[in-house]
Amino acid sequence: MAMAAAAATLTSCQADMDAPALVEPKATMEANTTISEFKTAFADQTVKCPMKDEATQTPYIIHGRVVSSDATGNIYKSIVIQDETAAIALSVNQGSTYTDYRIGQDVVLNATGLYIGYYNGLQQIGWLDEYNGAPSLTFMAWDFFLAHSELNGFPNPDVKYVAQDAQWPADAPYCIVTTFSQLPSTGEAFRNMQSQLVEFRNVHFEEGGKETYAPYQESVNRTLVDANGGTLTVRTSGYSNFYNELIPEGSGNVRGILSYYGDGWQLLLRGLGDVMITEKGQKNDPYTVEEAMGVMDQGASGWVKGFIVGSVKGGVNDVTSNNDVIFGTDAEMDNNILIAASADETDWTKCIAVELPQGSAFRAAVNLVDNPGVLGKSILVRGDLAKFLGMPGITGNGGTAADVEVEGVTIGGGTPAPGPGEGIPAGDGTKERPYNTDQIKAVTADATGVWVEGYVAGYVADKTWDSAVFGATPSDGDNYKNATNVIFSMVAPPEANASNSAPIGLKNVGEVRTTLGISKNPSIYGARVKVKGDLKKYFGMMSVRDVTEYEIVSGDTPTPPEPSGEDVVYKSLEASLTSLPSDWTIDNVTLPAGKSELWSWKEYNGKGYLNATGFGATSEGLSYAITPVIDLSGYKSAKASFRHAAKFQTTIKQLCGFVVRDAGSSAWTELTIQEWPPLDNKWTFVSSGEMDLSAFAGKKIQVAFKYGCSAAGADQWEINDLEVKASR
């Protein structure tokens, strides 16, 4: 009996030990600042976070839900949290954090006393370090992070999918469904998108079926390509547990943490679950109508094959019966068609509504109002498989021949919009019969030395087609200032638009840019022009680049500018150099305490530059980087220009500059730098603009870069491609 009692006692104790109660963590801190507000408050800075209110000793407190995971090893020593306004990376010196910081775990962080700043373009919270002579962020000690943070509640792993321009949820983790072209490049929107969990649809890997994700113990870039030919870097680690997996071939959806490095976005996969790619839906293996209906509203996209059977009636926004559609050619609307698995289908529940993009060649050639002959034709069409007009649909089609094929129908530009001048006819790419813009956009292979004709309708101001300007209005974009491109249209302005136009890249040779670039020659706007260049991808579409020849056909024909007669009398600091030329001199007027130099030659990604920094200076410094003597004898005017970058800017515009002096003199004259680098948290090289040296024409001179620093500011300044031109 004693043994039985003892056994009963042991059993009872064991039962008590088997089921410890789960204790839900409750944070004692409460957020008083959104992540967006916090990132904006310290934009363009790398500093130790102060109190939010010194008088009341109130710290900055933020909170967010975890959306990253280091379980596979591809994300390294980083925890990413997001609230309803933005996301931010927490750089911690700890691995395997996914065990406690799971997807959807709410984290409250006292940021005061931690460092907020940048590591090569990515704003994050961590600890202070130095990179290329400038302040940078590194990992904070794990104990320090734990002392500043608290878990709040159990994780909520149910991720919501939202559009980039929607209201982001506050009650759950979310994933932003976006496109490459939507990614911002400046300002608050740029900061808010950094480190967000995102998903791109209808994309494929350039290395699909050919390469693994990474070589062993080596981090590499792989390339994601969208339906328009746009690309995004996917950074993968050879230390991840999937490094040796073959990258899948085909198209689909890919998600991950949207990071930033240097001057571009890059995607970090959390694991193989973030890659949802299949060969089904490729052009050579399209969805059937039935298969497409089976994956509606699941983020799928791709090609679908069927037959054109009708359209949705006018005024109907939500199809609920056969009374809402028209089977046959008596169409009322030109913005949609219905497709089905057979040409004689008359049941709306077995159909898919296809959106016809406004102003597109697809709509012009296939809508049933204007083209009743397409009824019953087979169709192969690409797009997103999502509801349209309340029924299964295909949306997001590009509207060109690259996005749709219809039996016996040529998808071009449709009928050119009416305007002052006929639409540019189709040709064969020769000078006598040049291509038009619709033809070049439909080409699928690169080619050299082809001719294209169009009306000059505008220019692309920035890095994407979304920044296209239809007109001659000036902008601040570098592409406009440097006349790197124009837009050709099928029709003369003002009827030109994105659907009937294409960008044309101008090579900086001869008078190409000065004649065809709108910033250099505004009267070119509206002229009909032929150009010769190379067919290749440009701003996400097939177009013509590297134009070297042109011919003004008609219109308000501009007169090319008279040759300037300029000579390049001095050129130095080329990005191809590996060291500062030996004929330059450095004059250290004053060095800050503890500093032995302020100027040095550096290289990054194979490009060299003259670098100045006084990082960490506690006292004033002044130094000049001086050219050898430049001879302007016999010239009546002269000017200088260079390229430069400055990511962190405090006192650079006050303490630094470009100066000139007579050879043999010690007195410098400071010239106004026309263009300073933008405040965009990037090492973005821009042209300084031209500085007038005409006051020194006919003399022998020296020019120099003046670098100054103090305890109040010691910005890093990067310079290359100095050029001095003169005219007789």
N, C-alpha and C positions, 0 to 999 in steps of 0.2 A: 504493500500500500504506500509505503514511503517513497518507493521508486516511482509509482504512478503519480503521486503528488508532485514529485520533483519534475517529472516529464510534463505534467500539466502546467507547472510553473514556467518551464522553459518555453513551451509552446506559446503561452500567453505573452511572454517577453518578446519572442520572435515576431509575433503578430504586431506588437506595438512598434517594432523597429522597421517593418516592411513598408509602411505607408506614411512617410513624413509629409506633413502638410506643405503644399506649395505656397510660398509667401510672395505676393505680388509686390514688386518694388514700387515705392512711392517717393518721388523726388521732393525734397524740401525747398528747392529753388524753383522760381517761376520766371519764365522768359519775359523780358521787358523790351526786347528789340527783335524785329524780324531778321532773317538772314540777309534779305535784300538790303534793308536799312544798314545792317552791320557792314556788308561789303561796300556799299556806297560811301559810308562814313570814312572808310580807310582806302578808298580807291587810289591807285597810283602811289601807294605808300607801303613800306615794309618797316613796321614799328612794333614796339611792345605796347599791347593794348592798355590804355589808361582806364581810369574810372569813367563811367558815363556821366556821373555828377560828383565832382570833387567835394563840393560843399557837404553833401549828405553821404559821401563815400559809397555811392551806389555803383556797383559794377555793371558791365555789359553782360547780360545773360541771354543766350539764344537757345532754341530747341529745334529738333528735327528728327524725322524718322530715318532709320538706316536703309539705304537702297543698294549698298555695295556688299560684296562678300569676298573674302580672301581664301575661301575653302579650296579652290583649285590651284591657288598660287599665282594666278595671272595678275591679280591686284596685290600690290606689295606695300605693306605697312601704311595702309590708308583706310580710314573709315569715312564714308560719304553719308551725310545727312541732308535732308531736304525738309523745308516747311512749305507753306502755301505760296511763298514768294520767290524762293531761290533754293539753291543747293550749295554746299561747301564741303571741301575735303579736309579732314583732320589728319595731319601727318603725325603718326605715332611710331615709336621705336618698339614695335611688338608685332609678332606674327600670330596666326590662328585666332584672330579676334572674332571670327564668325561664330565661335561657340557661345559667346555672351552677347555679341552685337549682331543679332539675326535680322533678316529683312523685316522691316516694319517696327523694329524696336525704337521707342521714343527715347531720345537722349537729351538731357538738359545740360548746358555747358556754361560755366562762368569763364568768359573769355578774357577778363581783365587779368593781366600778368602773363598771358600767353602772347605769342607774336602773330600778327596778321600781316600777310604780305604775299610775295610771289616766288614761285620757282619756275623760271623760264616761261613766264606768261600765265601760269595757272595761279589764281588767287586761292589761298588756303590758310589754315591755322596750324602753327607748328612752333619751331624754335629758330633762332637766328643763326645764319651761316653766311658765307660769302661765295659768289659765283662770278668768275671773270672780273674780279675786282669790285663787284657791286653787291649790296646787301641782298640776301636771298633767304629762302625758307628751307629748313631741314626738319628731321623728325624730333618731336618732343619726347622726353623720357616718359615711359609708361606710367610710372608712379605719379609723375606730375599731372598727366592726363587724368588719372583716376581721382586725384585730389581736386580736380576742377570740374568733374562731371558726375552725373547721377543718371541711373536708369529710371524710367517712369512708366510703370505698367507693363503688361505682357506684350510681346510683339503682335502686330496686326499684319500678317503676310499677304493680305488680299490687295494686290496692286490694281489701281484703276488706270485705264488708258484714256488720255486726254489729248486734245489738240494743243499746239504751241500757243495759239492765240486765245485759248479758252481760260476760264477761271480755274486755277489749279486747286485741288482739294486740300483741306486742312485736317481732315479726319482719317486719312489713310495715305500710305505711300502711293506714288503715281508714276506712270511712265509716259513721256511726251512723244506722241507720234508726229514726226516731222520729216522734212526733206533737206537735202544738202543745201539747196538754194535758199532755204528759209533761215539758215543759221546766221545770226547777226555777227557783225565784226567790230562794233564799237558800242560804248555807252552802257546804260543800265541793263538793257536787254542782253548784251554780250556777257555781262557779269552774272546775270541771273541764270543764263543757260549753262555756264561753266559747271561741270560736275553733275549735271542732271542725268537721271536715267532716261534714255531715249530709245526709240525704235524707228528704224528706216524700213520702208516697204518697197517691194518690187526692186530689189537690189541683188547683185551677185558679186562673188569674189573674182578678181582678175586672175588669181592663181588657182581657182576652183578645178579640182581634178588633177592638178599638176604638182602642187607643193603641200607640205605639211604646215601646220600653224607656225612652227618655229623650229630651227635646229636646236639640238641639245645644249642647254645652258647658254643660249644666246637670244637676246631680245631683238626682234626684227619688225619691220613694217610690212603689212599686207594691205592690199588695196580693195576697197569696196567701190563698186560702180553702180550708179543708178540708171534708170531707163533713158535719161537724157545724155548719158555719157559722163556725167559729173562723177568726181571721185572723192573718197574720204579715206584717210589712213586708219587702219586698224592695227594697234600696237599689241603684239603678242610676245609672251615670255617663254624662253626655252626651259624655264624652271617650273612651268605650269604642269599639271598632271595630264594635259591633253596636247602637249607640244607636238607629239609624234603622230597625231591623227591627221589624216588627209583632209584638206579643206574640201567641202562638198562642191560638186558642180551643179549648176542650176541657179534659179532665182527664188527669192522668197523674202523673208523678213529677218532683220538682224537687229538686236538691241544690245545695250551696254551703257557704261558710264561715259558721258561726253567730256573728255579731258581736253587739255590744250597744251601745246608745246611749241615754243619758239614763236612762229607766226601763223600757226594753223591748228584747226581742230583735229582731234584724233579720238578714236573709240577704243575703250578698254572692255573686253569681254569678261564677264564674271565666270563663265563656264560654257560648255557646249550647248547647254539649254538656251543660251542667248542666240544661237544660230538656227534659224528655222527655214532651211533651204531644201528644196526638192526639185527634181527635174520635171515633175509634172507642172504644166503651165508654161513650159518653154515653147517656143514657136514650133519646134519639131515634135513636141508631144503636148498639144494644147488640151485644156479641159474640154470635155463635152458640156453641153448645156446642163445636163443633169449633175455632172460632177461639180460644175461651178456653183450650182444652187446649193450643193451640199456643204460648201465651205464659205457661204456668205457671212459677212460681218465677223470673220475670224482673223482679219488682217491679211487674208490671202490676196494675191494679185498675179496676173499673168495673162496668157493668151487663151481665148475661148473660140471654139469653132461652132457655127450654126448656120441657120438660114434666116433671111429677112422676111418677116411675116406680117408686120403692121407697125402701129405706133399708138402712143397714149393720146387720148383726146385732149383738146385745149381746155384749160381751166381745171384740170384734174391734178391734184397734188398728192393724192393718196389712192392708189388703185385698190379696189376691193372686189370688183366683179368684172365680167365681160362687158358690162355696160360702160365701163370707163376706158375701153380700148377700141381701136378700129383695126380689124383684120382686113387687109387689102390696101388699095392705093388712094382711098379718099381721105388722106391725112389732113389734119387741121393744124398741126404744129411741126416745125422744122428742127426742133431741138432734141428729138429722140427717135429711136426705132425700136421695135421688138424683134428679138431673135428667138428661134426655137430649134429643137433637134431635127424637125422635118419641115419642109417648105409648106405643107398644108395644115399646120397646127392651128387650131382655133380655140384653145383653152388657155386663158391668161395665166393659170397657175403653173403651166409648163413653159412659160416664156421668161426671158430676161430683158429688162429695159436698158438700152444702151444710150448713154448721154453723148450728144454730138456737140463738141465745144464750139462756143460762139466764135464766128469769124474764121473758123478753121477750114482747111481743104476737105476734111472728112465730112463736115456738115454740108458744104457746097456740093459735093459729089454724090452723097448718099441719102440726104433727107428725102422722104417720100413726097413732100409737097411739090418739089421741083424735079424730082427724079423718079417718077412712078415705075420706070423700067427696071429698077433694082429689086422690086418685089420678087421673092422666091430665089434670089441669088444667094450663093454660099458666101459666108463672110468669116474672116479670121481677124479678131480684134483684141487689142491688149488694153488692160486697165486694172483698176482696183475692184475687187468683188465685194460690193457693199450696196445697201439699199439705195434705190433711186426711184423717186415718185411713189414711195410706199411699197415697192415690190423688189424682188431680187434685181440687182442692177450691175452695170459696169460703168464706172466713173473714172475720172483722172486720165483719160486718153489724151495723148499729145496732139491728135488732130491732123497728123501728117501721114505720108505714105509709109513712114517707118513704123507706124502704130496700127495700121489697118490694111487689110487686103480684101477686095470684093471682086467676085468672079466677073470678068469682062469690063471692069471699071478702072480707069486711071485716076488715082488719087494724086492730084497735083495741088495747085493753089485754087482750084475752082475757077470761077469767073472773076478776074481782077475787079476790085472795087472801082466804081467810076471816079474819075478825077481828071485833073488837067494833064492829059497825056495818056496814051494807051498803055496797057499793061505790057511788061517786057515779055516778048515771045520766048518760047523754048528754043534751045540751040544744042550744039554738040561740043561746046567747050573750046572751040577755036576762036581766034580773034574775029573772024568774019561772022561766025554764028555762036556767040558766047552763051553760056548757061544763064538762066535766071535764078533767083534766090530759092524758089520752090524746088528746082532741080538739084541744087547743091545740098539742100537740107535732106533730100531723099537718098543721097549717095551713101553707101555703106563702106566703101574702101577709100583709103588715102590715094591721092594722085598729085603729080607735080606739073607745074607749068600750064595750068588751065586758065581760061578767060571767063569772067562773069560780068554781067551788066546789070545795073540797077540805078535807081534814083537815090541820091544821098539824102537820107531822111533823119539822121541824128548820130548818136554815138553811145557807147557803153561807158558809163562814168567810173564804175568800180569793178569789183572782182567777179560779179555774176551778171547774167542776162537780166535779172530783176532790176538792175540799176540802169537799164536802157533809157535814154532820153530821146524822145522823138521831137526834134526841133533843134534850134541852134542856140538855145539858152545856155549860158556858161554855167559851170559847176566847179566845185572844189576838188573833184576827183583827179587823181594823178593821171588816169588814162586820158581825160579831157585835156589837161594841161600839156601833156607830152604828145598829144595827137597820135596815140597808138592805134586807134581804130576809127571806123565810121560804120554806120548802118546803111546797108543797101536795101531798097524795097522794090517789090514788083510794080508799085504804082507811085506816082508823084505825091509829095506831101500836099495837103494834110491828111490824105486817106491812108497813109502808111501806118501800120501797127505791127505788133509782135508776130501775128500769124502770117503776114505776107512779107516779112523782112528777115534779114540775117546780118550778123556782125562780120565786118571785113577787117582783118588785121593788117596794119600798114608797117612795112619794114622801114627802119631808119636809114634809108639810102637815098642819095640824090635829092630831088625835090618832092618825093612821094608824100611825106608828112606835111611839108609846108604848103603843098598844093591841095591835098585831099583832106587834111585834118581841119575840123571845124574851128578849133581854137586858134589855129595859125592862119586860116583863110575862111572866115565866116561866109563869104559869098559863094562857096562851093555848095552850100545847103540848097537842095532842090535840083541840082544839076544832074543830068543823066550821064553816067560814066561807065567805061569799061576798065577792068583791071586784070592783071595777070598775077597769079600766085599759086599757092599749094592748097589742095583740098585736104583738110584734116579737122579734127575736133577743135572747136573754139567756143568758149563760153557754153559748154555742155551740148553743142549741136555740131553737125557737120557744116563746115563753112570754108571760107578761103582765108588763109593767113600768109604772112610774109610777102605781101604785094610789092613787086619791084618795078612794074610798068603800068602805065595808065594812059587812057585817052578820053578827053572830054568829048562827049557825043553831041549833046544839045542842052538847051535850057539857058539859063542866065549864065552863060559860059564865063567862068572866072579866068582872069589872066594870072598865070603862075607868077609868084613873086620874083622880082629880078634877083639874080644871084648876088649874094651879099659881098662876095669877095673877101670873106673872112679867112684868116689863116689861124690854125691852131699853133700858137707860138710856144706853148708849154703844156705838158701833160704829165701827171705823176699820180702816185697813190692808187694805181690800178688795182682792182680787186684780185687780179691774177698774181700779184707780187707775194713773196714769202717773207720779206723784210723791208724795213724802211730804207729807201735809197740812201747811199752813203754820202751824197752831196747835200743832204738836209742837215740842219743843225738844230740842237735843242738848247734854248737859253732858259735855264732855271733861275729866274729872278729871285724867287723866295720859295723854299720848300717847307711844307708843314712839318711840325715836329714828328720825328720818327720815320719820315718818308725820304727815300733816296732817289725817287723819280716820279714823274706824273704822266709822262708819255711813253708808249711802247707800241710795238707792232704785234697784232694778234690775227689769228685766223679762226673762222668758224664755218663749218660745212664747205671747206675748200675755197673760201673767199676771205681775202685779207683786208685789213683796215687799220688805220692809225687810231689808237685808243688812248684816251685821257681819262684818268680817274684819281680822285683824292680820297677814296672811300676810307672812312674812319678818321678823317682829319679833325684835329682838335685846335688847329690854328690856321691862319691864312696861308695860301699858296698861290704863286703866279708863275706860269711858264709859257714860252713860245716855241712852237714847232715851225721852223723857218725854211723856205725854199732857197735854192741857189739863186743867183742873179738871173732875171728874165729880161731879155733885150726887146724893148718896144720901139727902138729907133726906126724912123721912117713910117710909123703908123699914126693915124689921126684919131683913132678911137680903140678902146679895148674893154674887155669885160671878163669876169671870172665866175666860175660856178664849181660846185662839188656836190657830192651826196653825203648825207649824214643821218645818224640815228641816235636817239636818246630816250631810253625807256623810263627812267626815273628822273623827273625834272623838278627841281626846287629853285636853284639860283642860276641855272645854266644861261638863261637869257640876259641876266644882269652881269655875270662874271666872265662869260666866255664870248668869243667873237672872231671875226675875220679882219685882218689888218694889212696895210700896205705901207711901204716906205721907199724913198729913193735909195738906190744902192749906195752904201757908204754912210748913210744917215742912221741915227739912233732913234729918231722920232717917228713913231707909228701913227698912221691915220686909220681910224676904225671905220669900216664900211657896214652898212645895214644888211644883215642877212635877210633875204626876202621871205624865205620859207623855213620854219623850224619843224622838227619832227612832231608828229601828232601825239597827243596824250592818250594813247590807246593801249598802254601796258604791253607793247611789243617793241622788238628791235626792228622797227620799220624804217628802212632807208628811203629818204625822199630827196629830191633835188633842192638845193639851197635857193634856186632861182639865180638870175644873173645880177652880178654886182658891177657897177660901172667903174672902170679904171681909166676913163678918158682923161681925167685930170693929170694922169701920169703918162699919157701917150707921148711917144718920141723920146722917152727916157729909159734908163735901165733901173729896174725895180726889184724888190723882193716882197713876197706876200707871206703871211704867216697865220697860223691858228693860235689864238690866245686862249689859254685855259686858266681859270681862276677857281679857287675853292676856299671854304672856310668851315668853321664848326657848324654854321647854319646850313650849309649845303655843299656837297662834293659829288656832283652828278657825273655819271659816266657818259662820255661823248665819243662816238665812233664815226670816222670820216674816211672816205675814199673817193676815187675818180675826180681829182682836181684837174681843171682845165682852164687855160687862159687863151682867149681868142682875140684877134686884133684885125682892124681894117685899115687900109691905106687911104 
